Amino acid sequence: MIRKLIRETNISINNIIYPLFVVEGKNIKHEVKSMPGIYRLSIDNVLKELEKIQDLGIPGVILFGTPDNKDEMASGAYNNKGIVQKTIKIAKKNFPEIILIADTCLCAYTTHGHCGIIKNCKIENDISVDILVKSALSFADAGADIIAPSDMMDGRVLKIRNALDEKGFLDTIIMSYSIKYSSSFYSPFREALDSAPVFGDRKTYQMDICNKYEALKEAELDINEGADIIMVKPALAYLDIINFLKDHFCVPIAAYNVSGEYSMVKAAAKSGYIDEKSAIFEILTAIKRAGADIIITYFAIQFASMIKNNEYSWD
Ligand code: PBG
């Protein structure tokens, strides 16, 4: 009791967001090989998952779509009948209380898997931003509560904010992936989304893992451009960055406990090297202790079930 009384960090389900991968089709539930327990779902199964999420008290989800057709110009990203747009519409109607976050990027919609449009083997920043704006508008129009640009193009937050305001989406929140490192921990996600770049890497637009002060600059730019929430990604190897930003800014900070961080725990637990439940609690607590207000994690359902069933307590 005394330990609880003076405990400095308490994690709660209120701060947790669950990522969902949506695909076209019906009755599809395909496990992502490198992410045991995580599935690509068709919309009917997403709705079943949302019911579970609502029952467990998880406040929101972030949606990623894999379209059937990809092209050079990522036109699927702003198709009003696109997979994520359709999901948002149905989800909002059936579960109005669940916060719907639309990951806004081009990598799942381009044939080459890069987060921007390519011309002469180079990312075209401004053309990419124009398409991201269209994509954000189509998500807001479908009913998304939060737009989460994850592409790392320059100037996109300002253009998205202006476009949202102009179209009357004044209350639509922008949660920017402001600090996104060029990390090795995203590989399982790229399998889930079928979005690995077919040539080159993302080092020209994602951040150098060796830099800390650059994070301050990126965060400041995004906040000045109108980001309501800033995100650090990945979380575990970047707790110092979360903490550093928490000390510098007063906007809410989200941390993305990414796919590789999830798969690592799953693999080690399966081999019997660590205890899975305590590892999950310890990791989520550490991310919160570092200063994250919101944690996006593939452990969300497992964590919420553990709490609900009193399966794990720190004491
Ligand atoms: C899209 C995007 C990525 C992730 C979230 N949004 C992949 C990437 O940048 O390569 C990674 C999430 C994860 O690994 O769980 N750009």
Residues whose N, C-alpha, C, O or C-beta is under 5 A from the ligand:
A	BS01	PBG	C105 C107 S150 F185 Y186 F189 V258 S259 G260
